[in-house]
Amino acid sequence: MNRSNEDDRQREDDEIDQAFIARLRGLTPASVSASADDGPEHSLGIESILYRAGFQAGQDHVRRVSIVRNADTRQWLSLLAASVLTAVVTLPIALGIGRHWRSPSPTPVAGQHDVTPAETVNAAPVPSDASSEAPDGAEATPSVKSNKWRDIHSDWHLTTLAGGTPLATLTAFHSRSLETLPRSNWIALQDDLFDAGDPISAGDLDTLTATFDLQVQPR
Amino acid sequence: MPPQELAETWKRCSSRLLLIARAIGEPAEDAVQEAFLRLARQTPPPDDPFAWLVTVTRNQLLQWRRSGIRRRRRERDSDQQPVWFDGESQQMESALDAQEVTEALKRLDADQRQVIVMHLWGELSFRQIAEVMACSQSTAHRTFQSGIRAMQRKFNPTADPVGGRDSK
């Protein structure tokens, strides 16, 4: 830098009156305090500079902290919005799937035996045990898997709701009558009252007696 | 920049910077204050604080001039005739009259006035002036020469050392 200044000065020496330049350099720039006599709003001094610099540093600090806090808030808000959006999108789908796979709650047929609904649920899917405990007269009945029986019951229930005849539906679609099914596996909804309107025909009493191991006392 | 260092820089540079700012335009005090406030926030501090301050002050004044901001303040300040030089220098026998020099500088072309003030009283080299004014070093030097000749004719009409080559 000094070398550059010397070169500059040398060039000046070649062409310009150095005495005039020296006279100009003899003037001293006015001090800041002398030019700050215009009024309080014009005050220009190191005190006001330091005061304003400190104030601005504080402002910058507060702004920086605020930016960090807002960033955290935005992050949490975005997470919350994503969660709500996911719930809104998936909830109808989940409800639809749940409705589709929900099976009607089974209850024991009145008059069978007093069991709790939990026992009914546990006992229903085990037809093999039921068939082993069934009396000899019931061995001729076709074995029905629990899943198939549940399907049949579901179809019967749906048909009933649609206004059809359960017995006709069973006969038409499964080629079986109610009598051929093991009654120990019968289940019905609580609001589905057993239709006892059909008269008992000859031979039903024997079948019923053998099925439930009843003792008929002749009068 | 630490406060102590800022205060020392203020003591060393503020008067020269204010004179350069006046040569560029008003409001010079506001521009100087703004430049020092920016220097306080500057991290890391510049290698040459005075050249940095001159650049920031000039850019600030040009920006205010372009955008018209503080025009009212500038017009009000123009009525108050700010002092460019200390009156003590008038006591020297060989010194020029400060007010006459101020008026002569004001009548110069803006670039000539800025280059002369930066070089004579701001003690900036032509290389530094070229960086501040975004021109070549030779352009800065030629501008200085032409401005000095114009002022010399004002204060000593008989002296014309280079035969009137000062026209721009």
Interface residues (C-beta under 8 A of the other chain):
Chain A: M1 S4 N5 D8 R11 E12 E15 I16 D17 F20 I21 A22 R23 L24 R25 G26 L27 T28 P29 A30 S31 V32 A34 S35 A36 D38 H42 L44 I46 S48 I49 L50 R52 A53 G54 Q56 A57 D60
Chain B: P3 L6 A7 W10 K11 S14 S15 R16 L18 L19 E29 V32 Q33 F36 L37 A40 R41 D77 Q80 P82 V83 W84 F85 D86 E88 S89 M92 S94 A95 L96 A98 V101 I116 H119 L120 W121 S125 F126 R127 Q128 H141 F144 Q145 I148 R149 M151 Q152 F155 N156 A159 P161 V162
